Amino acid sequence: MDDVEIRLTDTPGSLSLMGTALGNAGISIEGGGAWVVDGKGFAHFLFHDGAAARRALESAGIEVASCSQVLRLRLQQETPGQLGLVTSRMAQANVSIKVLYSDHANHLILVVDDLEKGKAAAAEWSSTQMAESRRRSQ
């Protein structure tokens, strides 16, 4: 999965143009969000094929700032503190989280500065969570 960082104008219809360009190319958005800061539009959306999304957007004249592979994690929604635990694990591994959002399947999506270190930290967090879950069920 890929996160595509998109720059949009703060004008009516800019999201419509983006959505139409992706739809015409047969590309579905899997998660993400958009917002305006100081009159500039920013968006991060998740795609199965970020390169195809980039091509469709740029063909429509939409600026794509970056395309990044992501970490996709499943939090234990019923357990409070999961976000703090996983982000602490990233911090301990000296991994900077650049973007965080949820996908349509309720996974936590992270764009990080070092994907390999982030994968290792996520694997450690996941194994700790599985061990804790087994301990609680005994």
A tleap script that builds the chain and sets N, CA, C and O, in Angstrom:
source leaprc.protein.ff14SB
mol = sequence {
  NMET ASP ASP VAL GLU ILE ARG LEU THR ASP
  THR PRO GLY SER LEU SER LEU MET GLY THR
  ALA LEU GLY ASN ALA GLY ILE SER ILE GLU
  GLY GLY GLY ALA TRP VAL VAL ASP GLY LYS
  GLY PHE ALA HIE PHE LEU PHE HIE ASP GLY
  ALA ALA ALA ARG ARG ALA LEU GLU SER ALA
  GLY ILE GLU VAL ALA SER CYS SER GLN VAL
  LEU ARG LEU ARG LEU GLN GLN GLU THR PRO
  GLY GLN LEU GLY LEU VAL THR SER ARG MET
  ALA GLN ALA ASN VAL SER ILE LYS VAL LEU
  TYR SER ASP HIE ALA ASN HIE LEU ILE LEU
  VAL VAL ASP ASP LEU GLU LYS GLY LYS ALA
  ALA ALA ALA GLU TRP SER SER THR GLN MET
  ALA GLU SER ARG ARG ARG SER CGLN
}
set mol.1.N position { 0.847 -1.172 0.000 }
set mol.1.CA position { 0.000 0.000 0.000 }
set mol.1.C position { 0.895 1.238 0.000 }
set mol.1.O position { 1.986 1.242 0.569 }
set mol.2.N position { 0.402 2.279 -0.651 }
set mol.2.CA position { 1.166 3.510 -0.785 }
set mol.2.C position { 0.345 4.709 -0.349 }
set mol.2.O position { -0.846 4.806 -0.648 }
set mol.3.N position { 0.995 5.620 0.362 }
set mol.3.CA position { 0.421 6.909 0.699 }
set mol.3.C position { 0.879 7.887 -0.373 }
set mol.3.O position { 2.065 7.963 -0.693 }
set mol.4.N position { -0.071 8.633 -0.922 }
set mol.4.CA position { 0.253 9.664 -1.897 }
set mol.4.C position { -0.087 11.011 -1.276 }
set mol.4.O position { -1.228 11.264 -0.891 }
set mol.5.N position { 0.922 11.867 -1.187 }
set mol.5.CA position { 0.737 13.222 -0.671 }
set mol.5.C position { 0.396 14.132 -1.837 }
set mol.5.O position { 1.152 14.234 -2.804 }
set mol.6.N position { -0.749 14.790 -1.736 }
set mol.6.CA position { -1.299 15.579 -2.837 }
set mol.6.C position { -1.448 17.027 -2.390 }
set mol.6.O position { -1.850 17.302 -1.259 }
set mol.7.N position { -1.123 17.940 -3.284 }
set mol.7.CA position { -1.323 19.363 -3.028 }
set mol.7.C position { -2.520 19.819 -3.848 }
set mol.7.O position { -2.595 19.571 -5.051 }
set mol.8.N position { -3.441 20.481 -3.191 }
set mol.8.CA position { -4.663 20.944 -3.844 }
set mol.8.C position { -4.828 22.442 -3.650 }
set mol.8.O position { -4.283 23.029 -2.715 }
set mol.9.N position { -5.587 23.046 -4.547 }
set mol.9.CA position { -5.926 24.448 -4.349 }
set mol.9.C position { -7.082 24.520 -3.356 }
set mol.9.O position { -7.875 23.585 -3.245 }
set mol.10.N position { -7.170 25.614 -2.651 }
set mol.10.CA position { -8.269 25.830 -1.707 }
set mol.10.C position { -9.414 26.515 -2.443 }
set mol.10.O position { -9.769 27.658 -2.159 }
set mol.11.N position { -9.977 25.782 -3.395 }
set mol.11.CA position { -11.082 26.304 -4.196 }
set mol.11.C position { -12.166 25.238 -4.313 }
set mol.11.O position { -11.875 24.043 -4.271 }
set mol.12.N position { -13.406 25.669 -4.459 }
set mol.12.CA position { -14.473 24.685 -4.663 }
set mol.12.C position { -14.181 23.829 -5.897 }
set mol.12.O position { -13.833 24.344 -6.960 }
set mol.13.N position { -14.325 22.547 -5.736 }
set mol.13.CA position { -14.146 21.630 -6.857 }
set mol.13.C position { -12.796 20.946 -6.946 }
set mol.13.O position { -12.625 20.041 -7.763 }
set mol.14.N position { -11.826 21.353 -6.125 }
set mol.14.CA position { -10.502 20.725 -6.255 }
set mol.14.C position { -10.547 19.253 -5.832 }
set mol.14.O position { -9.903 18.415 -6.463 }
set mol.15.N position { -11.294 18.926 -4.777 }
set mol.15.CA position { -11.444 17.512 -4.393 }
set mol.15.C position { -12.252 16.743 -5.433 }
set mol.15.O position { -12.000 15.564 -5.682 }
set mol.16.N position { -13.213 17.413 -6.031 }
set mol.16.CA position { -14.005 16.787 -7.077 }
set mol.16.C position { -13.129 16.424 -8.277 }
set mol.16.O position { -13.246 15.330 -8.830 }
set mol.17.N position { -12.263 17.336 -8.669 }
set mol.17.CA position { -11.335 17.077 -9.775 }
set mol.17.C position { -10.450 15.884 -9.451 }
set mol.17.O position { -10.240 15.005 -10.287 }
set mol.18.N position { -9.932 15.862 -8.220 }
set mol.18.CA position { -9.082 14.758 -7.795 }
set mol.18.C position { -9.847 13.428 -7.840 }
set mol.18.O position { -9.366 12.447 -8.408 }
set mol.19.N position { -11.034 13.406 -7.238 }
set mol.19.CA position { -11.831 12.186 -7.206 }
set mol.19.C position { -12.232 11.714 -8.590 }
set mol.19.O position { -12.240 10.514 -8.865 }
set mol.20.N position { -12.563 12.652 -9.460 }
set mol.20.CA position { -12.950 12.303 -10.830 }
set mol.20.C position { -11.769 11.727 -11.603 }
set mol.20.O position { -11.919 10.741 -12.325 }
set mol.21.N position { -10.599 12.335 -11.453 }
set mol.21.CA position { -9.402 11.834 -12.145 }
set mol.21.C position { -9.082 10.407 -11.721 }
set mol.21.O position { -8.756 9.561 -12.553 }
set mol.22.N position { -9.178 10.148 -10.426 }
set mol.22.CA position { -8.911 8.797 -9.924 }
set mol.22.C position { -9.989 7.823 -10.398 }
set mol.22.O position { -9.674 6.716 -10.835 }
set mol.23.N position { -11.248 8.225 -10.314 }
set mol.23.CA position { -12.340 7.372 -10.755 }
set mol.23.C position { -12.247 7.032 -12.231 }
set mol.23.O position { -12.464 5.885 -12.622 }
set mol.24.N position { -11.925 8.027 -13.058 }
set mol.24.CA position { -11.784 7.780 -14.495 }
set mol.24.C position { -10.667 6.802 -14.802 }
set mol.24.O position { -10.713 6.093 -15.808 }
set mol.25.N position { -9.656 6.763 -13.932 }
set mol.25.CA position { -8.537 5.834 -14.113 }
set mol.25.C position { -8.809 4.483 -13.455 }
set mol.25.O position { -7.975 3.580 -13.522 }
set mol.26.N position { -9.982 4.341 -12.816 }
set mol.26.CA position { -10.330 3.072 -12.169 }
set mol.26.C position { -9.569 2.824 -10.876 }
set mol.26.O position { -9.341 1.675 -10.497 }
set mol.27.N position { -9.176 3.894 -10.201 }
set mol.27.CA position { -8.361 3.789 -8.988 }
set mol.27.C position { -9.203 4.147 -7.766 }
set mol.27.O position { -9.814 5.214 -7.718 }
set mol.28.N position { -9.232 3.251 -6.776 }
set mol.28.CA position { -9.988 3.470 -5.547 }
set mol.28.C position { -9.092 3.994 -4.436 }
set mol.28.O position { -7.932 3.602 -4.310 }
set mol.29.N position { -9.653 4.882 -3.639 }
set mol.29.CA position { -8.983 5.386 -2.446 }
set mol.29.C position { -9.292 4.423 -1.309 }
set mol.29.O position { -10.449 4.056 -1.103 }
set mol.30.N position { -8.263 4.011 -0.568 }
set mol.30.CA position { -8.413 3.033 0.507 }
set mol.30.C position { -8.426 3.668 1.892 }
set mol.30.O position { -8.655 2.975 2.883 }
set mol.31.N position { -8.187 4.970 1.976 }
set mol.31.CA position { -8.183 5.677 3.252 }
set mol.31.C position { -7.501 7.015 3.075 }
set mol.31.O position { -6.954 7.305 2.011 }
set mol.32.N position { -7.531 7.837 4.122 }
set mol.32.CA position { -6.814 9.100 4.072 }
set mol.32.C position { -7.671 10.275 4.454 }
set mol.32.O position { -8.740 10.120 5.044 }
set mol.33.N position { -7.190 11.457 4.110 }
set mol.33.CA position { -7.909 12.672 4.440 }
set mol.33.C position { -7.304 13.884 3.760 }
set mol.33.O position { -6.218 13.817 3.186 }
set mol.34.N position { -8.029 14.999 3.834 }
set mol.34.CA position { -7.587 16.255 3.231 }
set mol.34.C position { -7.942 17.400 4.161 }
set mol.34.O position { -8.907 17.313 4.920 }
set mol.35.N position { -7.168 18.468 4.104 }
set mol.35.CA position { -7.388 19.627 4.960 }
set mol.35.C position { -6.758 20.848 4.323 }
set mol.35.O position { -5.989 20.739 3.368 }
set mol.36.N position { -7.090 22.013 4.858 }
set mol.36.CA position { -6.551 23.281 4.373 }
set mol.36.C position { -5.804 23.951 5.519 }
set mol.36.O position { -6.308 24.039 6.638 }
set mol.37.N position { -4.591 24.422 5.222 }
set mol.37.CA position { -3.775 25.163 6.180 }
set mol.37.C position { -3.260 26.414 5.475 }
set mol.37.O position { -2.629 26.324 4.422 }
set mol.38.N position { -3.529 27.570 6.054 }
set mol.38.CA position { -3.063 28.844 5.495 }
set mol.38.C position { -3.406 28.982 4.009 }
set mol.38.O position { -2.594 29.464 3.218 }
set mol.39.N position { -4.608 28.557 3.644 }
set mol.39.CA position { -5.070 28.730 2.272 }
set mol.39.C position { -4.526 27.732 1.269 }
set mol.39.O position { -4.712 27.904 0.064 }
set mol.40.N position { -3.852 26.684 1.749 }
set mol.40.CA position { -3.299 25.663 0.848 }
set mol.40.C position { -3.909 24.311 1.201 }
set mol.40.O position { -4.036 23.960 2.374 }
set mol.41.N position { -4.280 23.564 0.177 }
set mol.41.CA position { -4.880 22.259 0.379 }
set mol.41.C position { -3.835 21.161 0.418 }
set mol.41.O position { -2.928 21.116 -0.413 }
set mol.42.N position { -3.972 20.277 1.396 }
set mol.42.CA position { -3.073 19.136 1.549 }
set mol.42.C position { -3.919 17.879 1.682 }
set mol.42.O position { -4.988 17.903 2.292 }
set mol.43.N position { -3.443 16.798 1.117 }
set mol.43.CA position { -4.159 15.532 1.241 }
set mol.43.C position { -3.157 14.391 1.310 }
set mol.43.O position { -2.083 14.449 0.711 }
set mol.44.N position { -3.523 13.367 2.041 }
set mol.44.CA position { -2.788 12.098 2.064 }
set mol.44.C position { -3.838 11.031 1.863 }
set mol.44.O position { -4.776 10.908 2.651 }
set mol.45.N position { -3.675 10.254 0.797 }
set mol.45.CA position { -4.612 9.174 0.523 }
set mol.45.C position { -3.852 7.885 0.293 }
set mol.45.O position { -2.715 7.891 -0.179 }
set mol.46.N position { -4.491 6.786 0.633 }
set mol.46.CA position { -3.911 5.456 0.550 }
set mol.46.C position { -4.419 4.748 -0.704 }
set mol.46.O position { -5.613 4.771 -1.005 }
set mol.47.N position { -3.486 4.114 -1.432 }
set mol.47.CA position { -3.813 3.406 -2.662 }
set mol.47.C position { -3.080 2.069 -2.705 }
set mol.47.O position { -2.001 1.914 -2.133 }
set mol.48.N position { -3.693 1.106 -3.398 }
set mol.48.CA position { -2.999 -0.160 -3.642 }
set mol.48.C position { -1.801 0.065 -4.560 }
set mol.48.O position { -0.775 -0.598 -4.411 }
set mol.49.N position { -1.921 0.987 -5.502 }
set mol.49.CA position { -0.847 1.274 -6.458 }
set mol.49.C position { -0.635 2.778 -6.514 }
set mol.49.O position { -1.309 3.489 -7.258 }
set mol.50.N position { 0.308 3.246 -5.720 }
set mol.50.CA position { 0.573 4.675 -5.647 }
set mol.50.C position { 1.079 5.260 -6.947 }
set mol.50.O position { 0.772 6.407 -7.272 }
set mol.51.N position { 1.857 4.484 -7.701 }
set mol.51.CA position { 2.388 4.986 -8.977 }
set mol.51.C position { 1.253 5.241 -9.961 }
set mol.51.O position { 1.275 6.238 -10.683 }
set mol.52.N position { 0.265 4.358 -9.999 }
set mol.52.CA position { -0.881 4.555 -10.894 }
set mol.52.C position { -1.695 5.771 -10.456 }
set mol.52.O position { -2.162 6.543 -11.294 }
set mol.53.N position { -1.864 5.939 -9.150 }
set mol.53.CA position { -2.589 7.111 -8.642 }
set mol.53.C position { -1.839 8.383 -9.011 }
set mol.53.O position { -2.450 9.366 -9.429 }
set mol.54.N position { -0.528 8.367 -8.859 }
set mol.54.CA position { 0.292 9.536 -9.213 }
set mol.54.C position { 0.096 9.902 -10.681 }
set mol.54.O position { -0.109 11.068 -11.018 }
set mol.55.N position { 0.161 8.892 -11.554 }
set mol.55.CA position { 0.005 9.156 -12.993 }
set mol.55.C position { -1.369 9.768 -13.291 }
set mol.55.O position { -1.471 10.726 -14.058 }
set mol.56.N position { -2.414 9.216 -12.687 }
set mol.56.CA position { -3.768 9.722 -12.931 }
set mol.56.C position { -3.910 11.161 -12.443 }
set mol.56.O position { -4.500 11.999 -13.124 }
set mol.57.N position { -3.371 11.437 -11.274 }
set mol.57.CA position { -3.479 12.783 -10.709 }
set mol.57.C position { -2.673 13.797 -11.516 }
set mol.57.O position { -3.166 14.877 -11.842 }
set mol.58.N position { -1.445 13.444 -11.830 }
set mol.58.CA position { -0.601 14.379 -12.582 }
set mol.58.C position { -1.149 14.614 -13.983 }
set mol.58.O position { -1.008 15.711 -14.524 }
set mol.59.N position { -1.773 13.600 -14.579 }
set mol.59.CA position { -2.402 13.773 -15.894 }
set mol.59.C position { -3.541 14.786 -15.837 }
set mol.59.O position { -3.853 15.436 -16.835 }
set mol.60.N position { -4.153 14.914 -14.673 }
set mol.60.CA position { -5.246 15.877 -14.474 }
set mol.60.C position { -4.726 17.234 -14.002 }
set mol.60.O position { -5.514 18.128 -13.694 }
set mol.61.N position { -3.406 17.389 -13.947 }
set mol.61.CA position { -2.817 18.657 -13.526 }
set mol.61.C position { -2.763 18.856 -12.023 }
set mol.61.O position { -2.624 19.981 -11.544 }
set mol.62.N position { -2.874 17.765 -11.278 }
set mol.62.CA position { -2.845 17.838 -9.815 }
set mol.62.C position { -1.436 17.514 -9.335 }
set mol.62.O position { -0.834 16.528 -9.762 }
set mol.63.N position { -0.918 18.355 -8.442 }
set mol.63.CA position { 0.442 18.178 -7.931 }
set mol.63.C position { 0.513 17.038 -6.919 }
set mol.63.O position { -0.251 16.988 -5.955 }
set mol.64.N position { 1.441 16.135 -7.162 }
set mol.64.CA position { 1.724 15.055 -6.218 }
set mol.64.C position { 3.093 15.344 -5.608 }
set mol.64.O position { 4.097 15.411 -6.316 }
set mol.65.N position { 3.121 15.513 -4.289 }
set mol.65.CA position { 4.364 15.853 -3.598 }
set mol.65.C position { 5.225 14.629 -3.330 }
set mol.65.O position { 6.451 14.709 -3.397 }
set mol.66.N position { 4.591 13.481 -3.021 }
set mol.66.CA position { 5.369 12.276 -2.725 }
set mol.66.C position { 4.478 11.046 -2.787 }
set mol.66.O position { 3.251 11.126 -2.737 }
set mol.67.N position { 5.140 9.918 -2.895 }
set mol.67.CA position { 4.478 8.614 -2.846 }
set mol.67.C position { 5.349 7.735 -1.961 }
set mol.67.O position { 6.529 7.534 -2.249 }
set mol.68.N position { 4.769 7.208 -0.880 }
set mol.68.CA position { 5.548 6.458 0.113 }
set mol.68.C position { 4.859 5.158 0.483 }
set mol.68.O position { 3.635 5.103 0.597 }
set mol.69.N position { 5.652 4.111 0.669 }
set mol.69.CA position { 5.108 2.887 1.233 }
set mol.69.C position { 4.743 3.172 2.691 }
set mol.69.O position { 5.324 4.051 3.326 }
set mol.70.N position { 3.785 2.426 3.204 }
set mol.70.CA position { 3.291 2.684 4.550 }
set mol.70.C position { 3.416 1.455 5.437 }
set mol.70.O position { 3.592 0.332 4.964 }
set mol.71.N position { 3.320 1.706 6.733 }
set mol.71.CA position { 3.117 0.642 7.711 }
set mol.71.C position { 1.621 0.567 7.945 }
set mol.71.O position { 0.959 1.592 8.108 }
set mol.72.N position { 1.096 -0.628 7.962 }
set mol.72.CA position { -0.345 -0.833 8.143 }
set mol.72.C position { -0.520 -1.766 9.325 }
set mol.72.O position { -0.162 -2.942 9.255 }
set mol.73.N position { -1.077 -1.238 10.421 }
set mol.73.CA position { -1.176 -1.986 11.669 }
set mol.73.C position { -2.624 -2.129 12.104 }
set mol.73.O position { -3.464 -1.276 11.815 }
set mol.74.N position { -2.900 -3.211 12.797 }
set mol.74.CA position { -4.229 -3.422 13.368 }
set mol.74.C position { -4.130 -3.204 14.872 }
set mol.74.O position { -3.477 -3.976 15.574 }
set mol.75.N position { -4.776 -2.156 15.363 }
set mol.75.CA position { -4.812 -1.914 16.788 }
set mol.75.C position { -5.917 -2.749 17.409 }
set mol.75.O position { -6.901 -3.081 16.748 }
set mol.76.N position { -5.754 -3.088 18.677 }
set mol.76.CA position { -6.808 -3.766 19.430 }
set mol.76.C position { -7.756 -2.667 19.915 }
set mol.76.O position { -7.545 -2.071 20.972 }
set mol.77.N position { -8.789 -2.413 19.136 }
set mol.77.CA position { -9.674 -1.274 19.369 }
set mol.77.C position { -10.289 -1.260 20.765 }
set mol.77.O position { -10.549 -0.193 21.322 }
set mol.78.N position { -10.518 -2.430 21.324 }
set mol.78.CA position { -11.174 -2.505 22.633 }
set mol.78.C position { -10.206 -2.235 23.788 }
set mol.78.O position { -10.635 -2.139 24.938 }
set mol.79.N position { -8.914 -2.112 23.501 }
set mol.79.CA position { -7.914 -1.899 24.540 }
set mol.79.C position { -7.419 -0.455 24.509 }
set mol.79.O position { -6.737 -0.062 23.562 }
set mol.80.N position { -7.746 0.337 25.521 }
set mol.80.CA position { -7.270 1.724 25.562 }
set mol.80.C position { -5.742 1.787 25.599 }
set mol.80.O position { -5.085 0.918 26.173 }
set mol.81.N position { -5.197 2.820 24.983 }
set mol.81.CA position { -3.759 3.046 25.038 }
set mol.81.C position { -2.957 2.482 23.885 }
set mol.81.O position { -1.734 2.622 23.861 }
set mol.82.N position { -3.619 1.843 22.921 }
set mol.82.CA position { -2.901 1.218 21.812 }
set mol.82.C position { -2.083 2.221 20.998 }
set mol.82.O position { -0.941 1.945 20.630 }
set mol.83.N position { -2.670 3.380 20.722 }
set mol.83.CA position { -1.943 4.382 19.944 }
set mol.83.C position { -0.679 4.816 20.684 }
set mol.83.O position { 0.384 4.948 20.078 }
set mol.84.N position { -0.795 5.034 21.979 }
set mol.84.CA position { 0.372 5.415 22.772 }
set mol.84.C position { 1.444 4.348 22.764 }
set mol.84.O position { 2.632 4.663 22.688 }
set mol.85.N position { 1.041 3.081 22.841 }
set mol.85.CA position { 2.015 1.985 22.852 }
set mol.85.C position { 2.765 1.875 21.527 }
set mol.85.O position { 3.990 1.755 21.509 }
set mol.86.N position { 2.030 1.916 20.428 }
set mol.86.CA position { 2.706 1.748 19.140 }
set mol.86.C position { 3.560 2.973 18.800 }
set mol.86.O position { 4.649 2.825 18.247 }
set mol.87.N position { 3.088 4.167 19.118 }
set mol.87.CA position { 3.891 5.349 18.815 }
set mol.87.C position { 5.108 5.445 19.744 }
set mol.87.O position { 6.154 5.957 19.345 }
set mol.88.N position { 4.971 4.957 20.970 }
set mol.88.CA position { 6.137 4.894 21.870 }
set mol.88.C position { 7.189 3.934 21.326 }
set mol.88.O position { 8.387 4.210 21.385 }
set mol.89.N position { 6.729 2.808 20.798 }
set mol.89.CA position { 7.662 1.829 20.213 }
set mol.89.C position { 8.411 2.464 19.038 }
set mol.89.O position { 9.611 2.247 18.874 }
set mol.90.N position { 7.702 3.247 18.225 }
set mol.90.CA position { 8.358 3.932 17.100 }
set mol.90.C position { 9.386 4.934 17.620 }
set mol.90.O position { 10.493 5.024 17.089 }
set mol.91.N position { 9.020 5.683 18.654 }
set mol.91.CA position { 9.944 6.670 19.216 }
set mol.91.C position { 11.185 6.001 19.792 }
set mol.91.O position { 12.298 6.492 19.609 }
set mol.92.N position { 10.998 4.877 20.490 }
set mol.92.CA position { 12.142 4.147 21.053 }
set mol.92.C position { 13.088 3.665 19.960 }
set mol.92.O position { 14.295 3.561 20.179 }
set mol.93.N position { 12.538 3.369 18.777 }
set mol.93.CA position { 13.359 2.914 17.650 }
set mol.93.C position { 13.896 4.092 16.832 }
set mol.93.O position { 14.518 3.900 15.787 }
set mol.94.N position { 13.649 5.311 17.318 }
set mol.94.CA position { 14.079 6.529 16.638 }
set mol.94.C position { 13.455 6.659 15.246 }
set mol.94.O position { 14.102 7.103 14.297 }
set mol.95.N position { 12.190 6.263 15.147 }
set mol.95.CA position { 11.428 6.373 13.902 }
set mol.95.C position { 10.485 7.563 14.038 }
set mol.95.O position { 9.697 7.645 14.980 }
set mol.96.N position { 10.578 8.471 13.095 }
set mol.96.CA position { 9.712 9.647 13.096 }
set mol.96.C position { 8.464 9.350 12.262 }
set mol.96.O position { 8.563 8.917 11.113 }
set mol.97.N position { 7.304 9.585 12.845 }
set mol.97.CA position { 6.036 9.391 12.143 }
set mol.97.C position { 5.696 10.700 11.436 }
set mol.97.O position { 5.519 11.738 12.073 }
set mol.98.N position { 5.609 10.633 10.125 }
set mol.98.CA position { 5.327 11.818 9.319 }
set mol.98.C position { 3.832 12.037 9.128 }
set mol.98.O position { 3.360 13.174 9.121 }
set mol.99.N position { 3.085 10.938 8.974 }
set mol.99.CA position { 1.641 11.002 8.743 }
set mol.99.C position { 1.001 9.807 9.428 }
set mol.99.O position { 1.568 8.714 9.437 }
set mol.100.N position { -0.179 10.012 10.001 }
set mol.100.CA position { -0.920 8.940 10.665 }
set mol.100.C position { -2.404 9.117 10.340 }
set mol.100.O position { -2.954 10.208 10.493 }
set mol.101.N position { -3.044 8.043 9.892 }
set mol.101.CA position { -4.489 8.056 9.656 }
set mol.101.C position { -4.997 6.625 9.642 }
set mol.101.O position { -4.212 5.692 9.808 }
set mol.102.N position { -6.290 6.434 9.447 }
set mol.102.CA position { -6.882 5.101 9.369 }
set mol.102.C position { -7.340 4.819 7.954 }
set mol.102.O position { -7.717 5.731 7.218 }
set mol.103.N position { -7.303 3.542 7.575 }
set mol.103.CA position { -7.849 3.176 6.272 }
set mol.103.C position { -9.306 2.762 6.424 }
set mol.103.O position { -9.850 2.801 7.527 }
set mol.104.N position { -9.927 2.374 5.346 }
set mol.104.CA position { -11.348 2.014 5.370 }
set mol.104.C position { -11.610 0.698 6.094 }
set mol.104.O position { -12.755 0.386 6.420 }
set mol.105.N position { -10.546 -0.082 6.349 }
set mol.105.CA position { -10.687 -1.363 7.057 }
set mol.105.C position { -10.238 -1.245 8.516 }
set mol.105.O position { -9.960 -2.255 9.163 }
set mol.106.N position { -10.167 -0.016 9.034 }
set mol.106.CA position { -9.796 0.254 10.429 }
set mol.106.C position { -8.373 -0.156 10.795 }
set mol.106.O position { -8.110 -0.556 11.929 }
set mol.107.N position { -7.471 -0.056 9.849 }
set mol.107.CA position { -6.047 -0.231 10.140 }
set mol.107.C position { -5.439 1.148 10.407 }
set mol.107.O position { -5.878 2.153 9.848 }
set mol.108.N position { -4.436 1.175 11.261 }
set mol.108.CA position { -3.668 2.392 11.476 }
set mol.108.C position { -2.624 2.464 10.362 }
set mol.108.O position { -1.876 1.512 10.144 }
set mol.109.N position { -2.578 3.583 9.668 }
set mol.109.CA position { -1.631 3.789 8.576 }
set mol.109.C position { -0.583 4.786 9.047 }
set mol.109.O position { -0.916 5.872 9.523 }
set mol.110.N position { 0.684 4.411 8.911 }
set mol.110.CA position { 1.791 5.283 9.297 }
set mol.110.C position { 2.719 5.501 8.110 }
set mol.110.O position { 3.131 4.550 7.445 }
set mol.111.N position { 3.039 6.752 7.857 }
set mol.111.CA position { 4.115 7.105 6.935 }
set mol.111.C position { 5.266 7.515 7.840 }
set mol.111.O position { 5.137 8.443 8.639 }
set mol.112.N position { 6.389 6.823 7.713 }
set mol.112.CA position { 7.517 7.043 8.613 }
set mol.112.C position { 8.765 7.440 7.833 }
set mol.112.O position { 8.839 7.256 6.618 }
set mol.113.N position { 9.742 7.986 8.552 }
set mol.113.CA position { 10.970 8.439 7.895 }
set mol.113.C position { 11.922 7.299 7.549 }
set mol.113.O position { 12.772 7.457 6.673 }
set mol.114.N position { 11.798 6.156 8.216 }
set mol.114.CA position { 12.665 5.004 7.949 }
set mol.114.C position { 11.791 3.752 7.958 }
set mol.114.O position { 11.467 3.214 9.017 }
set mol.115.N position { 11.418 3.299 6.765 }
set mol.115.CA position { 10.456 2.206 6.649 }
set mol.115.C position { 10.982 0.914 7.269 }
set mol.115.O position { 10.226 0.211 7.941 }
set mol.116.N position { 12.241 0.585 7.066 }
set mol.116.CA position { 12.784 -0.675 7.605 }
set mol.116.C position { 12.812 -0.669 9.131 }
set mol.116.O position { 12.420 -1.650 9.763 }
set mol.117.N position { 13.274 0.431 9.724 }
set mol.117.CA position { 13.249 0.535 11.186 }
set mol.117.C position { 11.814 0.535 11.697 }
set mol.117.O position { 11.527 -0.027 12.753 }
set mol.118.N position { 10.919 1.164 10.950 }
set mol.118.CA position { 9.515 1.186 11.327 }
set mol.118.C position { 8.901 -0.202 11.287 }
set mol.118.O position { 8.123 -0.561 12.172 }
set mol.119.N position { 9.241 -0.988 10.269 }
set mol.119.CA position { 8.742 -2.367 10.178 }
set mol.119.C position { 9.222 -3.186 11.362 }
set mol.119.O position { 8.453 -3.950 11.944 }
set mol.120.N position { 10.487 -3.031 11.721 }
set mol.120.CA position { 11.042 -3.778 12.859 }
set mol.120.C position { 10.348 -3.372 14.159 }
set mol.120.O position { 9.997 -4.229 14.969 }
set mol.121.N position { 10.152 -2.074 14.357 }
set mol.121.CA position { 9.478 -1.603 15.568 }
set mol.121.C position { 8.032 -2.096 15.607 }
set mol.121.O position { 7.537 -2.475 16.669 }
set mol.122.N position { 7.354 -2.094 14.466 }
set mol.122.CA position { 5.973 -2.576 14.397 }
set mol.122.C position { 5.909 -4.070 14.707 }
set mol.122.O position { 4.983 -4.521 15.381 }
set mol.123.N position { 6.877 -4.835 14.225 }
set mol.123.CA position { 6.911 -6.276 14.497 }
set mol.123.C position { 7.113 -6.531 15.988 }
set mol.123.O position { 6.477 -7.420 16.555 }
set mol.124.N position { 7.992 -5.760 16.625 }
set mol.124.CA position { 8.203 -5.890 18.073 }
set mol.124.C position { 6.924 -5.543 18.826 }
set mol.124.O position { 6.528 -6.256 19.748 }
set mol.125.N position { 6.278 -4.448 18.435 }
set mol.125.CA position { 5.032 -4.041 19.077 }
set mol.125.C position { 3.973 -5.130 18.911 }
set mol.125.O position { 3.272 -5.468 19.865 }
set mol.126.N position { 3.860 -5.669 17.725 }
set mol.126.CA position { 2.855 -6.696 17.434 }
set mol.126.C position { 3.082 -7.955 18.267 }
set mol.126.O position { 2.134 -8.519 18.813 }
set mol.127.N position { 4.324 -8.393 18.364 }
set mol.127.CA position { 4.598 -9.602 19.148 }
set mol.127.C position { 4.324 -9.357 20.630 }
set mol.127.O position { 3.843 -10.255 21.322 }
set mol.128.N position { 4.618 -8.163 21.125 }
set mol.128.CA position { 4.310 -7.814 22.508 }
set mol.128.C position { 2.796 -7.829 22.732 }
set mol.128.O position { 2.323 -8.312 23.761 }
set mol.129.N position { 2.044 -7.301 21.772 }
set mol.129.CA position { 0.590 -7.270 21.887 }
set mol.129.C position { -0.007 -8.672 21.859 }
set mol.129.O position { -0.946 -8.964 22.600 }
set mol.130.N position { 0.531 -9.534 21.011 }
set mol.130.CA position { 0.032 -10.916 20.951 }
set mol.130.C position { 0.320 -11.645 22.258 }
set mol.130.O position { -0.536 -12.374 22.761 }
set mol.131.N position { 1.522 -11.456 22.814 }
set mol.131.CA position { 1.865 -12.095 24.089 }
set mol.131.C position { 0.951 -11.608 25.200 }
set mol.131.O position { 0.486 -12.398 26.021 }
set mol.132.N position { 0.692 -10.305 25.224 }
set mol.132.CA position { -0.196 -9.724 26.240 }
set mol.132.C position { -1.620 -10.256 26.073 }
set mol.132.O position { -2.299 -10.532 27.062 }
set mol.133.N position { -2.062 -10.397 24.857 }
set mol.133.CA position { -3.406 -10.915 24.597 }
set mol.133.C position { -3.524 -12.371 25.063 }
set mol.133.O position { -4.535 -12.753 25.652 }
set mol.134.N position { -2.495 -13.179 24.800 }
set mol.134.CA position { -2.491 -14.573 25.262 }
set mol.134.C position { -2.506 -14.637 26.785 }
set mol.134.O position { -3.204 -15.462 27.374 }
set mol.135.N position { -1.721 -13.750 27.423 }
set mol.135.CA position { -1.659 -13.725 28.883 }
set mol.135.C position { -3.025 -13.402 29.475 }
set mol.135.O position { -3.440 -14.019 30.455 }
set mol.136.N position { -3.724 -12.436 28.881 }
set mol.136.CA position { -5.047 -12.035 29.378 }
set mol.136.C position { -6.084 -13.136 29.196 }
set mol.136.O position { -7.012 -13.243 29.998 }
set mol.137.N position { -5.945 -13.952 28.164 }
set mol.137.CA position { -6.954 -14.986 27.891 }
set mol.137.C position { -6.745 -16.248 28.712 }
set mol.137.O position { -7.590 -17.142 28.692 }
set mol.138.N position { -5.640 -16.335 29.429 }
set mol.138.CA position { -5.370 -17.538 30.245 }
set mol.138.C position { -6.038 -17.472 31.591 }
set mol.138.O position { -5.909 -18.399 32.390 }
savepdb mol mol.pdb
quit
